[in-house]
Amino acid sequence: MWFLAIRHLLSKPRQTALTLAGITLGTAAYVAISGMMLGFQTYIIDQLVNNDAQIRVTAREDIVTLHSLDDAFFPAASHIFWEVPPAGRRDYAYIEYPAGWFERLDRDVRVAAYSPQLVTQMLAARGRISVSTRFIGSEPERQARVSNIEKYMLVGHFRDIGSTGNRVVVGDGLLNKLGTRVSENLLISSGKGQPVPFKIVGSFHLGVKSLDDTTIFGALSDVQKAYGTPSRVSDIAIRLTDVSQARTVADEWALLSQEKVQSWDEANEGIMSVFKTQNVMRYSMTVSILVVAGFGIYNILSMAVQQKRREIAILRSIGYEPSDILWLFQLQGMLLGAAGGLLGLLIGYELCTLMSHIQVSPQRGLGNGMMMVSFDAFIYARAFLISFGVAALAGVLPSRAAGKLTPIDIIRTEGS
């Protein structure tokens, strides 16, 4: 049966080669595009999940309703009617009882690490140059366990900040803006008092320009003093033992507290929706190519059924059953799908390897500045199954038509 199937395919070499090329192209395109897109998604998710917090607790937010301000403005009135009712959101600057959160997080076995933070807007200056910055105060040991910031350090170590001493780690983009470098000093001001000098002990490059150009990390106690808010905490960054539980855990904690609790995927729903769009595009493009190749398989097998009618009659007359004839032609479609799929996997792998050596950034970081490409085994398995499945389905109708032919019908048709 295998010999006959291969012989039938080789009897039409041009059509077989074109169809095989279509399957190979579709499979290779799926592997290359999936590797590139999933590599990019891996990079972005690593930035979102591991560079900050998988769950972030921030000060509570209250939605202002129609009668939220009645007691504040008209405490003695029993009936109040607003011509323009109050609306909007009332934000609180700090977590009111962070110690309660610390106790809860210490008891929860799902929490791998957490880091209290004070996130403020400050003014960093050197000479005549001043830049508005996002100054994050944290405990370096805890922050290093919550995020992967150590991996993105260009100079120095994140833990060099220490617990106090006015030492900071600055994004490389911000250093360039200020015209300064590691080991020099910055003046940082909250606008409430005199600027406070801080020594730069390290620099980092996250690969996100908005962060690298504006972010400074310092010790929590130093930032609290510089901002004039001792013992205050505005955020708690949390890392879980299983990141897939982030949304479930965040929703659970949100019901137990008045603070705002958000998982990393909730905070980045816009980016996650882009990933879904990318996945739909790559599936659609690949399926479109393979459907065209499927029509080629259908055409080849349909023509083979018509051209091999005499051979089918001979095979039936010497004892081949209809199921054998059906299997003969179905096998041809499966052979095309398997061969095209394997060739496509090899070509796709080579394309992914070439792309992984393309330098997209001169800076260190995830992938050492090279294009991030995924070599996940599921990509290759899925690509082969798609190509093989399309080829197998394309051969169903011609194979069934061949299996229904009888020697008598063939002789009558040939005679007419």
C-alpha positions as CSV (number, residue, x, y, z in Angstrom):
1,M,0.0,0.0,0.0
2,W,2.8,2.4,0.8
3,F,4.6,1.6,-2.4
4,L,1.4,2.3,-4.5
5,A,0.8,5.6,-2.6
6,I,4.3,6.8,-3.2
7,R,4.2,5.7,-6.8
8,H,0.9,7.6,-7.4
9,L,2.5,10.8,-5.9
10,L,5.6,10.5,-8.0
11,S,3.6,10.1,-11.2
12,K,2.7,13.8,-11.0
13,P,6.0,15.3,-9.7
14,R,5.3,19.0,-10.5
15,Q,1.9,19.1,-8.8
16,T,3.2,17.0,-5.8
17,A,6.2,19.4,-5.4
18,L,4.0,22.5,-5.5
19,T,1.6,21.1,-3.0
20,L,4.4,20.0,-0.8
21,A,6.0,23.5,-1.0
22,G,2.7,25.0,0.1
23,I,2.5,22.8,3.2
24,T,6.1,23.4,4.0
25,L,5.7,27.2,3.6
26,G,2.7,27.2,5.9
27,T,4.4,25.2,8.6
28,A,7.6,27.1,8.4
29,A,5.7,30.4,8.6
30,Y,3.8,29.3,11.6
31,V,7.0,28.2,13.4
32,A,8.9,31.3,12.6
33,I,6.1,33.8,13.4
34,S,5.1,31.9,16.5
35,G,8.7,31.8,17.7
36,M,9.1,35.5,17.2
37,M,5.8,36.6,18.7
38,L,6.0,34.2,21.7
39,G,9.6,35.3,22.3
40,F,8.4,38.9,22.3
41,Q,5.5,38.0,24.6
42,T,7.9,36.2,26.9
43,Y,10.1,39.3,27.1
44,I,7.2,41.6,27.8
45,I,5.7,39.2,30.4
46,D,9.0,38.9,32.1
47,Q,9.1,42.7,32.3
48,L,5.6,42.8,33.7
49,V,5.7,39.8,36.0
50,N,9.3,39.7,37.3
51,N,10.5,43.3,37.2
52,D,7.9,44.7,39.6
53,A,5.1,43.0,41.4
54,Q,2.8,40.0,40.6
55,I,0.3,41.6,43.0
56,R,0.4,45.2,44.1
57,V,-1.5,46.6,47.1
58,T,-1.9,50.3,47.0
59,A,-3.8,52.9,49.0
60,R,-7.6,52.7,48.7
61,E,-9.7,54.5,46.2
62,D,-13.2,55.7,46.9
63,I,-15.8,56.4,44.2
64,V,-17.6,59.6,45.0
65,T,-21.4,59.0,44.9
66,L,-24.4,61.4,45.0
67,H,-24.5,61.7,48.8
68,S,-20.8,61.0,49.7
69,L,-20.1,64.7,50.6
70,D,-23.5,65.5,52.3
71,D,-22.1,65.3,55.8
72,A,-18.9,67.2,55.0
73,F,-20.7,70.2,53.6
74,F,-24.2,70.1,55.2
75,P,-24.0,68.1,58.5
76,A,-27.3,69.5,59.9
77,A,-29.4,69.0,56.8
78,S,-31.7,66.1,56.4
79,H,-32.6,66.4,52.7
80,I,-29.9,67.6,50.2
81,F,-30.3,68.1,46.5
82,W,-27.4,68.9,44.3
83,E,-27.7,70.9,41.1
84,V,-24.4,69.4,39.9
85,P,-23.9,66.2,42.0
86,P,-20.4,65.3,43.1
87,A,-18.6,62.6,41.1
88,G,-15.2,61.1,40.5
89,R,-12.7,59.3,42.7
90,R,-11.1,60.1,46.0
91,D,-7.6,58.8,46.3
92,Y,-5.6,58.2,49.5
93,A,-1.8,58.7,49.5
94,Y,-0.9,55.9,51.9
95,I,-1.9,52.4,53.1
96,E,-3.5,53.2,56.5
97,Y,-2.4,50.0,58.3
98,P,0.5,48.3,56.5
99,A,1.4,46.2,59.6
100,G,-1.8,44.3,59.2
101,W,-0.9,43.5,55.6
102,F,2.6,42.3,56.7
103,E,1.0,39.9,59.2
104,R,-1.4,38.5,56.6
105,L,1.4,38.1,54.0
106,D,3.7,36.4,56.5
107,R,1.0,33.8,57.3
108,D,0.0,33.1,53.6
109,V,1.9,30.1,52.2
110,R,1.2,31.3,48.6
111,V,3.4,34.4,49.2
112,A,7.0,33.9,48.2
113,A,8.2,37.4,49.1
114,Y,6.9,41.0,49.5
115,S,8.4,44.4,49.7
116,P,6.9,47.6,51.3
117,Q,7.4,50.6,49.1
118,L,7.0,54.4,49.1
119,V,6.4,55.5,45.5
120,T,6.7,59.3,45.1
121,Q,7.3,61.9,42.5
122,M,10.5,63.9,43.2
123,L,12.7,66.3,41.4
124,A,16.3,65.1,40.7
125,A,18.9,67.8,39.9
126,R,22.5,68.0,39.0
127,G,23.9,71.5,38.4
128,R,21.3,73.4,36.3
129,I,19.6,70.3,35.0
130,S,16.6,69.0,36.8
131,V,14.2,66.1,35.9
132,S,11.0,64.9,37.4
133,T,11.5,61.3,38.6
134,R,9.6,58.4,40.1
135,F,11.5,57.8,43.3
136,I,10.8,54.3,44.8
137,G,11.8,53.6,48.3
138,S,12.1,49.9,49.3
139,E,14.0,47.5,51.4
140,P,16.7,46.3,48.9
141,E,16.9,42.7,50.2
142,R,13.1,42.3,49.9
143,Q,12.8,44.1,46.6
144,A,15.5,41.9,45.1
145,R,13.4,38.8,46.0
146,V,10.2,40.4,44.6
147,S,11.6,41.5,41.2
148,N,14.5,40.6,38.8
149,I,16.0,44.1,39.1
150,E,19.4,42.5,39.9
151,K,19.5,40.9,36.4
152,Y,19.2,44.3,34.7
153,M,22.0,46.1,36.6
154,L,24.6,47.6,34.3
155,V,26.9,49.0,37.1
156,G,27.0,48.0,40.7
157,H,24.5,45.8,42.7
158,F,21.0,46.6,43.7
159,R,21.7,45.7,47.3
160,D,24.4,48.4,47.5
161,I,21.6,50.8,48.4
162,G,21.6,49.4,51.9
163,S,19.0,50.1,54.6
164,T,20.0,53.8,54.9
165,G,22.8,56.2,53.9
166,N,21.2,58.1,51.0
167,R,22.4,55.8,48.3
168,V,20.4,55.3,45.1
169,V,20.3,53.1,41.9
170,V,19.3,55.1,38.8
171,G,18.0,54.2,35.3
172,D,20.7,54.6,32.6
173,G,18.4,56.9,30.6
174,L,17.9,59.2,33.6
175,L,21.7,59.3,34.1
176,N,22.1,60.4,30.5
177,K,19.5,63.1,30.9
178,L,21.2,64.5,34.0
179,G,24.7,64.2,32.5
180,T,26.0,62.2,35.5
181,R,27.3,58.8,36.3
182,V,27.8,56.2,39.0
183,S,29.7,57.4,42.1
184,E,28.5,61.0,41.7
185,N,25.8,62.8,43.7
186,L,22.3,63.9,42.9
187,L,20.1,66.5,44.7
188,I,16.6,65.2,45.2
189,S,13.8,67.4,46.3
190,S,10.2,66.8,47.2
191,G,9.3,70.5,46.9
192,K,8.6,70.7,50.7
193,G,12.1,71.6,51.9
194,Q,15.8,71.7,51.0
195,P,17.1,69.2,48.4
196,V,18.8,66.1,49.9
197,P,22.0,64.8,48.4
198,F,22.0,61.1,47.3
199,K,25.0,59.1,46.0
200,I,24.6,57.0,42.9
201,V,25.8,53.5,43.6
202,G,24.5,51.7,40.5
203,S,22.5,52.0,37.2
204,F,20.1,49.6,35.5
205,H,18.5,49.1,32.1
206,L,15.1,47.5,32.0
207,G,14.6,48.0,28.3
208,V,11.4,50.1,28.9
209,K,12.3,53.7,28.1
210,S,9.6,55.3,30.3
211,L,11.1,53.5,33.3
212,D,14.8,53.8,32.4
213,D,14.4,57.6,31.9
214,T,12.5,58.4,35.1
215,T,13.1,55.8,37.8
216,I,15.3,55.9,40.9
217,F,15.4,53.3,43.6
218,G,16.5,54.2,47.2
219,A,16.2,52.8,50.7
220,L,12.7,53.0,52.1
221,S,13.7,55.0,55.2
222,D,15.7,57.5,53.1
223,V,12.8,58.1,50.8
224,Q,10.4,58.5,53.7
225,K,12.8,61.1,55.2
226,A,13.3,63.0,52.0
227,Y,9.6,63.1,51.3
228,G,8.8,64.2,54.9
229,T,6.6,61.2,55.6
230,P,8.3,58.9,58.1
231,S,6.9,55.4,58.5
232,R,4.5,55.8,55.6
233,V,4.0,53.1,52.9
234,S,2.1,53.7,49.7
235,D,2.5,50.3,48.0
236,I,3.3,46.6,48.8
237,A,4.8,44.6,46.0
238,I,4.1,40.9,46.3
239,R,5.6,37.9,44.6
240,L,3.7,34.5,44.7
241,T,5.0,31.0,44.6
242,D,2.7,30.4,41.6
243,V,2.2,33.4,39.3
244,S,-0.8,31.7,37.6
245,Q,-2.8,32.3,40.9
246,A,-2.2,36.0,40.8
247,R,-5.7,37.1,39.8
248,T,-7.5,34.7,42.1
249,V,-5.4,35.7,45.1
250,A,-5.8,39.4,44.3
251,D,-9.6,39.1,44.0
252,E,-9.7,37.2,47.3
253,W,-7.6,39.9,49.2
254,A,-9.6,42.7,47.6
255,L,-12.7,41.4,49.4
256,L,-10.9,41.4,52.8
257,S,-9.5,44.9,52.7
258,Q,-10.3,48.5,51.8
259,E,-7.0,48.9,49.9
260,K,-6.8,48.5,46.1
261,V,-5.4,45.1,45.2
262,Q,-4.4,44.4,41.6
263,S,-2.7,41.4,39.9
264,W,-0.1,42.0,37.2
265,D,-2.5,40.9,34.4
266,E,-5.3,43.1,35.6
267,A,-3.0,46.1,35.7
268,N,-1.9,45.4,32.1
269,E,-5.1,44.3,30.4
270,G,-4.4,46.4,27.4
271,I,-1.1,44.6,26.7
272,M,-2.6,41.2,27.3
273,S,-5.3,42.1,24.7
274,V,-2.6,42.9,22.2
275,F,-1.1,39.4,22.8
276,K,-4.5,37.8,22.0
277,T,-4.7,39.8,18.8
278,Q,-1.2,38.6,17.8
279,N,-2.2,35.0,18.4
280,V,-5.3,35.3,16.3
281,M,-3.3,36.9,13.5
282,R,-0.6,34.2,13.4
283,Y,-3.2,31.4,13.6
284,S,-5.3,33.0,10.8
285,M,-2.3,33.5,8.5
286,T,-1.0,30.0,8.9
287,V,-4.4,28.4,8.5
288,S,-5.0,30.5,5.3
289,I,-1.7,29.2,3.8
290,L,-2.4,25.6,4.8
291,V,-6.0,25.8,3.5
292,V,-4.6,26.8,0.1
293,A,-2.2,23.8,0.3
294,G,-5.2,21.7,1.3
295,F,-7.0,22.6,-1.9
296,G,-3.8,21.5,-3.8
297,I,-3.9,18.1,-2.1
298,Y,-7.6,17.8,-2.9
299,N,-6.9,18.7,-6.5
300,I,-4.0,16.2,-6.8
301,L,-6.0,13.3,-5.3
302,S,-9.1,14.1,-7.3
303,M,-7.1,14.0,-10.5
304,A,-5.4,10.9,-9.4
305,V,-8.7,9.2,-8.8
306,Q,-9.8,10.1,-12.3
307,Q,-6.5,9.1,-13.9
308,K,-6.1,5.8,-12.0
309,R,-9.5,4.4,-12.6
310,R,-8.2,1.4,-14.5
311,E,-5.7,0.7,-11.8
312,I,-8.5,1.0,-9.2
313,A,-10.5,-1.5,-11.3
314,I,-7.6,-3.9,-11.4
315,L,-7.0,-3.6,-7.7
316,R,-10.7,-4.3,-7.0
317,S,-10.8,-7.2,-9.3
318,I,-7.8,-8.9,-7.6
319,G,-9.4,-8.7,-4.2
320,Y,-8.8,-5.2,-2.8
321,E,-11.7,-4.0,-0.6
322,P,-13.3,-0.5,-0.9
323,S,-11.6,0.3,2.4
324,D,-8.2,-0.6,0.9
325,I,-8.8,1.8,-2.0
326,L,-9.9,4.5,0.4
327,W,-6.8,4.0,2.5
328,L,-4.6,4.1,-0.5
329,F,-5.6,7.6,-1.5
330,Q,-6.0,8.8,2.1
331,L,-2.4,7.7,2.7
332,Q,-1.2,9.9,-0.1
333,G,-2.7,13.0,1.6
334,M,-1.2,12.0,4.9
335,L,2.2,11.4,3.3
336,L,2.1,14.9,1.8
337,G,1.1,16.4,5.2
338,A,3.8,14.5,7.1
339,A,6.6,15.3,4.6
340,G,5.6,19.0,4.3
341,G,5.2,19.3,8.0
342,L,8.6,17.9,8.8
343,L,10.3,20.0,6.2
344,G,8.5,23.1,7.5
345,L,9.6,22.4,11.0
346,L,13.3,22.2,9.9
347,I,13.1,25.4,7.9
348,G,11.1,27.1,10.7
349,Y,13.7,26.1,13.2
350,E,16.5,27.5,11.1
351,L,14.7,30.8,10.6
352,C,14.2,31.0,14.4
353,T,17.9,30.4,14.9
354,L,18.8,33.1,12.5
355,M,16.4,35.6,14.1
356,S,17.7,34.8,17.6
357,H,21.1,36.1,16.5
358,I,19.8,39.5,15.4
359,Q,20.9,42.2,17.9
360,V,18.0,44.6,18.6
361,S,19.6,46.4,21.6
362,P,23.2,47.1,22.6
363,Q,22.3,47.0,26.2
364,R,22.3,44.0,28.6
365,G,19.1,42.4,29.7
366,L,16.9,39.5,28.8
367,G,18.4,37.8,25.8
368,N,21.6,39.9,26.0
369,G,20.2,42.4,23.6
370,M,19.4,39.8,21.0
371,M,15.9,39.3,19.5
372,M,13.9,37.1,21.8
373,V,12.7,33.9,20.0
374,S,10.8,31.1,21.6
375,F,11.8,27.5,20.8
376,D,9.0,26.0,22.8
377,A,8.3,22.4,21.8
378,F,4.6,23.1,21.8
379,I,5.0,25.4,18.8
380,Y,6.6,22.6,16.7
381,A,4.1,20.0,17.8
382,R,1.2,22.3,17.1
383,A,2.6,23.3,13.7
384,F,3.0,19.6,12.6
385,L,-0.5,18.7,13.8
386,I,-2.0,21.6,11.9
387,S,-0.3,20.7,8.7
388,F,-0.9,17.0,9.0
389,G,-4.5,17.6,10.0
390,V,-5.2,19.9,7.1
391,A,-3.6,17.4,4.6
392,A,-5.5,14.5,6.1
393,L,-8.9,16.3,5.9
394,A,-8.1,17.5,2.3
395,G,-7.8,13.8,1.3
396,V,-11.1,12.6,2.7
397,L,-13.5,13.4,-0.1
398,P,-11.3,12.1,-3.0
399,S,-10.5,9.0,-1.0
400,R,-14.1,8.3,-0.3
401,A,-14.9,8.8,-4.0
402,A,-12.2,6.3,-4.9
403,G,-13.4,3.8,-2.4
404,K,-17.0,3.8,-3.9
405,L,-15.8,2.9,-7.4
406,T,-16.6,-0.6,-8.5
407,P,-15.0,-2.5,-11.5
408,I,-18.3,-2.6,-13.3
409,D,-18.8,1.2,-13.0
410,I,-15.3,1.8,-14.2
411,I,-15.6,-0.5,-17.2
412,R,-19.0,1.1,-18.2
413,T,-17.5,4.6,-17.9
414,E,-14.4,3.7,-19.8
415,G,-16.5,2.1,-22.5
416,S,-18.7,5.1,-23.0
